Amino acid sequence: MRAALFVALIVATGTATATHAKAADIKSISRIEFGPANVLFVADWQASAIDALTLPAMSPAAARTFNIRDLGSLLEKQSDGGPVHVTDMKVRPGTGVAYVAYEFGRARKPGLAWITPDGQVHKVDLGTAKAAETKLKDATDSDNSFWGRIPQRSLTVTTMKWHDRELFVAGLSNQTFASSLWRLRFPFESQISPTSIEIYHTSHDQWETRAPIREMAFADLEAKSYLVAAYMCTPLVTIPLDEIKSGAHIRGKTIAELGYGNTPSDMVSYVGTEQGKKVPYVLLTNYERSADLIPVSSIAESNKKPGFEKPVPWGNITGVDLTYLPLSGVTRIDNLDDKYLIVVRQDPEEGKTQLVTFNKDVRLRVTDFVSEYDFPDYKYPKGYQSTYIKPIEDTLIREEGVQSPSKP
């Protein structure tokens, strides 16, 4: 698919008046996001709504690594059996636990649970949780189905992020500019004022109104706040937050092309350490490609230049400096804390859904591989391997919770 991205994003500021109600009306969960205090936002695409669940307080706790190799089986035990499909995962800030949204059974009922590093699963009772709800004005109401299996309405919310006391919700509307972004204040307010935003798609040489933002993050570039958006097939776009105003129509700037034939799966910002220095990154995971680790400094440099308005040949990746990471199969990613990333991934060898952590400085799991180092009779020679490789492997083995023969 090479549908170009003239993107019209409908940006809405505010929503319906907040009221407390039972959360049992939640019909589906496509994305979740933590907001202020004990609030968890839940995107219900079937109801075209965002629910703000008030969760019970939870004691702060230091993060520990996750090494859950069969998340599906754990969730099935909490869901009367049947197939389980994970739709999203987020870390509850400061608690060291992960909240997982999923669908279960033939009816694909929504489920929500929080999980501890030792694999304890605690189901959230959606029938008793308190929630304030807002409807997404002009959300898509199409009966269209892509390829006979993907309802267009399931793209009502493709991603959402809490940033600076606002909830940014990307997805599809029923307007001519179907690609939409709702900018919601919380507690939910009463008025919506849409703004449309368009972008140029570098490998398609078209402007489009339909394909939504798939993933987004936020970055301060030249002391100015931007939304950084990734679209399908895969342009990277910056949108100044101060230009997103009620009733305005603005253009985002396409600053990079990250490769055709790909759908972004998630995006997260974090600060890593490189050669003893702190480096801010944006990390984009993908369904069809390896993950892209992009320094914010590279995004800032590209943002200084004119945006792309001419096609980029298929296969060309250009516009930003990036590093490809071995994060195959990652469908969701979040910051567990300053040291670890946590991911939901599909293991290509075992075919199971996993919930595992990655060390931010190394960004691989040693137990994914069998290498020369791992044979019990191997001895590290002096020099680079003994001073650099061995300490890294020892650390990862410990973090990944496995036993390994002690080797000199």
ROVO-667855 format. One record per residue (C-alpha): y negated, z negated, x negated; residue in three letters. Coordinates in nm, 2 decimals. Example, Ala and Ser with C-alpha at 12.3 -4.5 7.8 and 13.67 -1.06 7.14 Angstrom:
BEGIN
     c2     c3     c1 type
   0.45  -0.78  -1.23  ALA
   0.11  -0.71  -1.37  SER
***
This chain:
BEGIN
     c2     c3     c1 type
   0.00   0.00   0.00  MET
  -0.33   0.10  -0.14  ARG
  -0.56   0.01   0.15  ALA
  -0.90  -0.03   0.00  ALA
  -1.11  -0.33   0.05  LEU
  -1.44  -0.28   0.22  PHE
  -1.44  -0.65   0.31  VAL
  -1.64  -0.79   0.59  ALA
  -1.61  -1.16   0.58  LEU
  -1.74  -1.35   0.88  ILE
  -1.88  -1.67   0.75  VAL
  -1.92  -1.94   1.01  ALA
  -2.11  -2.26   0.95  THR
  -2.00  -2.54   1.18  GLY
  -1.76  -2.55   1.48  THR
  -1.68  -2.72   1.80  ALA
  -1.78  -3.09   1.86  THR
  -1.52  -3.32   1.70  ALA
  -1.30  -3.51   1.95  THR
  -1.00  -3.72   1.89  HIS
  -0.67  -3.60   2.04  ALA
  -0.30  -3.61   1.98  LYS
  -0.19  -3.36   1.71  ALA
   0.12  -3.27   1.92  ALA
  -0.07  -2.95   2.02  ASP
  -0.01  -2.80   1.68  ILE
   0.20  -2.49   1.73  LYS
   0.22  -2.36   1.37  SER
   0.10  -2.44   1.02  ILE
   0.01  -2.17   0.78  SER
  -0.21  -2.36   0.53  ARG
  -0.31  -2.73   0.47  ILE
  -0.60  -2.87   0.27  GLU
  -0.71  -3.23   0.19  PHE
  -1.07  -3.31   0.28  GLY
  -1.27  -3.64   0.27  PRO
  -1.10  -3.98   0.27  ALA
  -0.77  -3.96   0.46  ASN
  -0.83  -3.63   0.63  VAL
  -0.58  -3.34   0.61  LEU
  -0.69  -3.00   0.75  PHE
  -0.41  -2.80   0.92  VAL
  -0.45  -2.43   1.00  ALA
  -0.27  -2.35   1.33  ASP
  -0.26  -1.97   1.35  TRP
  -0.09  -1.95   1.69  GLN
  -0.37  -2.16   1.84  ALA
  -0.65  -2.00   1.63  SER
  -0.75  -2.36   1.54  ALA
  -0.81  -2.60   1.26  ILE
  -0.69  -2.96   1.31  ASP
  -0.83  -3.24   1.10  ALA
  -0.55  -3.50   1.09  LEU
  -0.64  -3.86   1.01  THR
  -0.36  -4.00   0.79  LEU
  -0.28  -4.36   0.73  PRO
  -0.43  -4.50   0.42  ALA
  -0.21  -4.48   0.11  MET
  -0.23  -4.69  -0.20  SER
  -0.34  -4.52  -0.52  PRO
  -0.07  -4.44  -0.77  ALA
  -0.04  -4.27  -1.11  ALA
   0.12  -3.93  -1.10  ALA
   0.48  -3.87  -1.22  ARG
   0.65  -3.54  -1.28  THR
   0.85  -3.37  -1.00  PHE
   1.18  -3.21  -1.07  ASN
   1.32  -3.13  -0.72  ILE
   1.55  -2.83  -0.76  ARG
   1.65  -2.79  -0.39  ASP
   1.36  -2.87  -0.17  LEU
   1.50  -2.68   0.12  GLY
   1.80  -2.90   0.16  SER
   1.58  -3.22   0.16  LEU
   1.36  -3.08   0.43  LEU
   1.66  -2.96   0.64  GLU
   1.79  -3.32   0.66  LYS
   1.45  -3.42   0.82  GLN
   1.45  -3.12   1.06  SER
   1.78  -3.13   1.25  ASP
   1.93  -2.87   1.01  GLY
   1.87  -2.50   1.03  GLY
   1.67  -2.28   0.80  PRO
   1.35  -2.41   0.65  VAL
   1.06  -2.20   0.52  HIS
   0.78  -2.37   0.32  VAL
   0.44  -2.25   0.42  THR
   0.21  -2.46   0.20  ASP
   0.19  -2.76  -0.03  MET
  -0.10  -2.98  -0.14  LYS
  -0.13  -3.30  -0.34  VAL
  -0.28  -3.60  -0.17  ARG
  -0.56  -3.69  -0.42  PRO
  -0.49  -4.01  -0.62  GLY
  -0.15  -4.08  -0.47  THR
   0.09  -3.88  -0.68  GLY
   0.27  -3.75  -0.37  VAL
   0.29  -3.39  -0.24  ALA
   0.24  -3.29   0.13  TYR
   0.46  -2.99   0.23  VAL
   0.41  -2.78   0.55  ALA
   0.71  -2.59   0.66  TYR
   0.88  -2.41   0.95  GLU
   1.23  -2.49   1.07  PHE
   1.49  -2.37   1.30  GLY
   1.52  -2.04   1.48  ARG
   1.21  -2.12   1.68  ALA
   1.02  -2.17   1.36  ARG
   0.87  -2.50   1.47  LYS
   0.60  -2.66   1.25  PRO
   0.69  -2.95   1.03  GLY
   0.49  -3.17   0.78  LEU
   0.63  -3.42   0.53  ALA
   0.52  -3.60   0.22  TRP
   0.74  -3.62  -0.08  ILE
   0.76  -3.86  -0.38  THR
   0.86  -3.76  -0.73  PRO
   1.21  -3.91  -0.68  ASP
   1.28  -3.69  -0.39  GLY
   1.21  -3.92  -0.10  GLN
   1.10  -3.73   0.21  VAL
   0.88  -3.89   0.47  HIS
   0.82  -3.68   0.78  LYS
   0.48  -3.69   0.95  VAL
   0.50  -3.73   1.32  ASP
   0.28  -3.46   1.46  LEU
   0.31  -3.60   1.81  GLY
   0.14  -3.92   1.72  THR
  -0.11  -3.83   1.44  ALA
  -0.47  -3.84   1.54  LYS
  -0.67  -3.52   1.50  ALA
  -1.01  -3.36   1.56  ALA
  -0.97  -2.99   1.65  GLU
  -1.20  -2.68   1.63  THR
  -1.12  -2.33   1.75  LYS
  -1.19  -2.04   1.52  LEU
  -1.44  -1.83   1.71  LYS
  -1.34  -1.46   1.73  ASP
  -1.01  -1.51   1.56  ALA
  -0.78  -1.21   1.57  THR
  -0.60  -1.17   1.91  ASP
  -0.41  -0.86   1.82  SER
  -0.05  -0.80   1.93  ASP
   0.01  -0.57   1.63  ASN
   0.30  -0.65   1.40  SER
   0.32  -0.51   1.04  PHE
   0.65  -0.35   0.95  TRP
   0.80  -0.50   1.27  GLY
   0.81  -0.85   1.12  ARG
   0.47  -0.98   1.03  ILE
   0.25  -1.06   1.33  PRO
  -0.12  -0.98   1.26  GLN
  -0.21  -1.31   1.41  ARG
  -0.02  -1.49   1.14  SER
  -0.30  -1.38   0.91  LEU
  -0.56  -1.58   1.12  THR
  -0.58  -1.81   0.82  VAL
  -0.47  -1.68   0.48  THR
  -0.62  -1.96   0.27  THR
  -0.86  -2.25   0.30  MET
  -1.04  -2.47   0.05  LYS
  -1.25  -2.79   0.07  TRP
  -1.56  -2.76  -0.14  HIS
  -1.87  -2.97  -0.16  ASP
  -1.82  -3.13   0.19  ARG
  -1.74  -2.79   0.35  GLU
  -1.42  -2.62   0.45  LEU
  -1.39  -2.25   0.37  PHE
  -1.14  -2.07   0.58  VAL
  -1.04  -1.71   0.51  ALA
  -0.84  -1.49   0.75  GLY
  -0.87  -1.23   1.02  LEU
  -1.11  -1.21   1.32  SER
  -1.11  -0.97   1.62  ASN
  -1.44  -0.82   1.51  GLN
  -1.50  -0.47   1.36  THR
  -1.53  -0.65   1.03  PHE
  -1.19  -0.81   1.07  ALA
  -1.17  -0.98   0.73  SER
  -1.34  -1.32   0.79  SER
  -1.45  -1.64   0.63  LEU
  -1.54  -1.94   0.84  TRP
  -1.75  -2.20   0.66  ARG
  -1.70  -2.53   0.85  LEU
  -1.88  -2.86   0.81  ARG
  -1.70  -3.18   0.88  PHE
  -1.72  -3.37   1.11  PRO
  -1.70  -3.05   1.31  PHE
  -2.02  -2.93   1.45  GLU
  -2.11  -2.72   1.76  SER
  -2.26  -2.39   1.65  GLN
  -2.11  -2.09   1.47  ILE
  -2.33  -1.83   1.30  SER
  -2.13  -1.54   1.14  PRO
  -2.22  -1.36   0.82  THR
  -2.05  -1.05   0.70  SER
  -1.97  -0.97   0.34  ILE
  -1.83  -0.64   0.19  GLU
  -1.67  -0.56  -0.14  ILE
  -1.55  -0.25  -0.32  TYR
  -1.18  -0.22  -0.41  HIS
  -1.14  -0.09  -0.77  THR
  -0.81   0.09  -0.75  SER
  -0.85   0.23  -0.40  HIS
  -1.20   0.38  -0.42  ASP
  -1.28   0.27  -0.07  GLN
  -1.47   0.02   0.14  TRP
  -1.27  -0.16   0.41  GLU
  -1.33  -0.40   0.69  THR
  -0.98  -0.54   0.74  ARG
  -0.78  -0.69   0.45  ALA
  -0.87  -1.06   0.41  PRO
  -0.93  -1.28   0.11  ILE
  -0.58  -1.39   0.00  ARG
  -0.68  -1.67  -0.24  GLU
  -1.01  -1.83  -0.35  MET
  -1.16  -2.09  -0.58  ALA
  -1.51  -2.20  -0.68  PHE
  -1.69  -2.18  -1.01  ALA
  -2.04  -2.25  -1.14  ASP
  -2.16  -1.94  -1.33  LEU
  -2.49  -1.96  -1.51  GLU
  -2.57  -2.28  -1.32  ALA
  -2.51  -2.11  -0.98  LYS
  -2.22  -2.18  -0.74  SER
  -1.99  -1.89  -0.65  TYR
  -1.68  -1.83  -0.45  LEU
  -1.42  -1.65  -0.66  VAL
  -1.19  -1.45  -0.43  ALA
  -0.87  -1.26  -0.50  ALA
  -0.76  -0.98  -0.27  TYR
  -0.44  -0.79  -0.22  MET
  -0.36  -0.53  -0.49  CYS
  -0.57  -0.71  -0.68  THR
  -0.95  -0.71  -0.72  PRO
  -1.13  -1.02  -0.83  LEU
  -1.47  -1.08  -0.66  VAL
  -1.76  -1.32  -0.69  THR
  -1.97  -1.42  -0.39  ILE
  -2.28  -1.64  -0.44  PRO
  -2.26  -1.94  -0.21  LEU
  -2.64  -1.95  -0.16  ASP
  -2.63  -1.60  -0.02  GLU
  -2.38  -1.69   0.25  ILE
  -2.62  -1.76   0.53  LYS
  -2.60  -1.74   0.91  SER
  -2.64  -1.38   1.04  GLY
  -2.67  -1.22   0.69  ALA
  -2.48  -0.93   0.56  HIS
  -2.42  -0.94   0.19  ILE
  -2.20  -0.77  -0.08  ARG
  -1.97  -0.96  -0.30  GLY
  -1.94  -0.83  -0.66  LYS
  -1.60  -0.69  -0.77  THR
  -1.58  -0.80  -1.14  ILE
  -1.22  -0.72  -1.23  ALA
  -0.90  -0.54  -1.13  GLU
  -0.58  -0.74  -1.19  LEU
  -0.32  -0.48  -1.10  GLY
  -0.20  -0.28  -0.80  TYR
   0.11  -0.35  -0.59  GLY
   0.06  -0.73  -0.57  ASN
  -0.03  -1.00  -0.32  THR
  -0.19  -1.32  -0.46  PRO
   0.01  -1.64  -0.36  SER
  -0.23  -1.92  -0.46  ASP
  -0.53  -2.00  -0.68  MET
  -0.64  -2.33  -0.85  VAL
  -0.91  -2.44  -1.09  SER
  -0.84  -2.69  -1.37  TYR
  -0.96  -2.79  -1.72  VAL
  -0.71  -2.73  -2.00  GLY
  -0.71  -2.80  -2.37  THR
  -0.71  -2.52  -2.63  GLU
  -0.73  -2.60  -3.00  GLN
  -0.87  -2.95  -2.92  GLY
  -1.14  -2.81  -2.68  LYS
  -1.17  -2.85  -2.31  LYS
  -1.16  -2.51  -2.13  VAL
  -1.22  -2.46  -1.76  PRO
  -0.98  -2.21  -1.60  TYR
  -0.90  -2.03  -1.28  VAL
  -0.53  -1.98  -1.24  LEU
  -0.40  -1.71  -1.00  LEU
  -0.04  -1.70  -0.90  THR
   0.12  -1.39  -0.76  ASN
   0.41  -1.28  -0.55  TYR
   0.48  -0.95  -0.74  GLU
   0.34  -1.04  -1.09  ARG
   0.33  -1.32  -1.34  SER
   0.04  -1.56  -1.31  ALA
  -0.30  -1.49  -1.45  ASP
  -0.48  -1.76  -1.64  LEU
  -0.85  -1.67  -1.66  ILE
  -1.12  -1.87  -1.85  PRO
  -1.42  -1.94  -1.63  VAL
  -1.63  -1.82  -1.93  SER
  -1.47  -1.48  -1.90  SER
  -1.55  -1.47  -1.52  ILE
  -1.91  -1.57  -1.61  ALA
  -1.94  -1.29  -1.87  GLU
  -1.81  -1.03  -1.62  SER
  -2.04  -1.16  -1.35  ASN
  -2.34  -1.08  -1.57  LYS
  -2.25  -0.71  -1.56  LYS
  -2.29  -0.47  -1.27  PRO
  -2.00  -0.48  -1.03  GLY
  -1.73  -0.21  -1.02  PHE
  -1.82   0.07  -0.78  GLU
  -1.59   0.34  -0.93  LYS
  -1.21   0.36  -0.91  PRO
  -0.98   0.21  -1.17  VAL
  -0.66   0.40  -1.24  PRO
  -0.34   0.26  -1.13  TRP
  -0.19   0.02  -1.38  GLY
  -0.52  -0.06  -1.55  ASN
  -0.61  -0.43  -1.57  ILE
  -0.97  -0.47  -1.67  THR
  -1.29  -0.68  -1.62  GLY
  -1.18  -1.02  -1.75  VAL
  -0.98  -1.17  -2.04  ASP
  -0.66  -1.33  -1.92  LEU
  -0.33  -1.47  -2.03  THR
  -0.01  -1.40  -1.84  TYR
   0.19  -1.71  -1.77  LEU
   0.57  -1.76  -1.71  PRO
   0.52  -1.88  -1.35  LEU
   0.75  -1.64  -1.18  SER
   0.84  -1.71  -0.82  GLY
   0.55  -1.95  -0.75  VAL
   0.44  -1.94  -0.39  THR
   0.21  -2.25  -0.39  ARG
   0.03  -2.44  -0.67  ILE
  -0.20  -2.74  -0.69  ASP
  -0.33  -2.99  -0.94  ASN
  -0.11  -3.30  -0.95  LEU
  -0.35  -3.47  -1.19  ASP
  -0.54  -3.39  -1.51  ASP
  -0.21  -3.33  -1.70  LYS
   0.02  -3.16  -1.46  TYR
   0.03  -2.86  -1.22  LEU
   0.28  -2.88  -0.93  ILE
   0.43  -2.57  -0.77  VAL
   0.66  -2.46  -0.49  VAL
   0.87  -2.18  -0.64  ARG
   1.17  -1.96  -0.55  GLN
   1.42  -1.99  -0.83  ASP
   1.54  -1.64  -0.91  PRO
   1.88  -1.75  -1.04  GLU
   1.99  -2.02  -0.79  GLU
   1.79  -1.88  -0.50  GLY
   1.66  -2.22  -0.40  LYS
   1.31  -2.35  -0.32  THR
   1.19  -2.59  -0.58  GLN
   0.91  -2.85  -0.61  LEU
   0.84  -2.89  -0.98  VAL
   0.56  -2.97  -1.23  THR
   0.43  -2.79  -1.53  PHE
   0.25  -2.94  -1.82  ASN
  -0.10  -2.78  -1.82  LYS
  -0.12  -2.75  -2.20  ASP
   0.22  -2.58  -2.24  VAL
   0.26  -2.40  -1.90  ARG
   0.63  -2.35  -1.90  LEU
   0.95  -2.55  -1.83  ARG
   1.19  -2.56  -2.12  VAL
   1.49  -2.62  -1.88  THR
   1.43  -2.27  -1.74  ASP
   1.57  -2.13  -2.06  PHE
   1.86  -2.15  -2.31  VAL
   1.74  -2.07  -2.65  SER
   1.83  -2.11  -3.01  GLU
   1.67  -2.45  -3.02  TYR
   1.90  -2.59  -2.74  ASP
   2.24  -2.57  -2.91  PHE
   2.36  -2.92  -3.01  PRO
   2.42  -2.82  -3.37  ASP
   2.08  -2.66  -3.42  TYR
   1.85  -2.83  -3.68  LYS
   1.47  -2.76  -3.69  TYR
   1.36  -2.63  -4.03  PRO
   1.06  -2.78  -4.19  LYS
   0.72  -2.62  -4.12  GLY
   0.61  -2.47  -3.79  TYR
   0.92  -2.54  -3.59  GLN
   0.96  -2.90  -3.68  SER
   0.59  -2.99  -3.66  THR
   0.50  -2.78  -3.35  TYR
   0.80  -2.66  -3.16  ILE
   1.02  -2.97  -3.17  LYS
   0.75  -3.21  -3.04  PRO
   0.67  -2.97  -2.75  ILE
   1.04  -2.93  -2.66  GLU
   1.10  -3.31  -2.68  ASP
   0.80  -3.37  -2.45  THR
   0.91  -3.11  -2.19  LEU
   1.27  -3.24  -2.19  ILE
   1.15  -3.59  -2.12  ARG
   0.91  -3.47  -1.85  GLU
   1.17  -3.25  -1.68  GLU
   1.41  -3.54  -1.65  GLY
   1.71  -3.41  -1.84  VAL
   1.93  -3.54  -2.12  GLN
   1.95  -3.35  -2.44  SER
   2.14  -3.43  -2.77  PRO
   1.91  -3.59  -3.02  SER
   1.85  -3.34  -3.30  LYS
   1.66  -3.38  -3.63  PRO
***
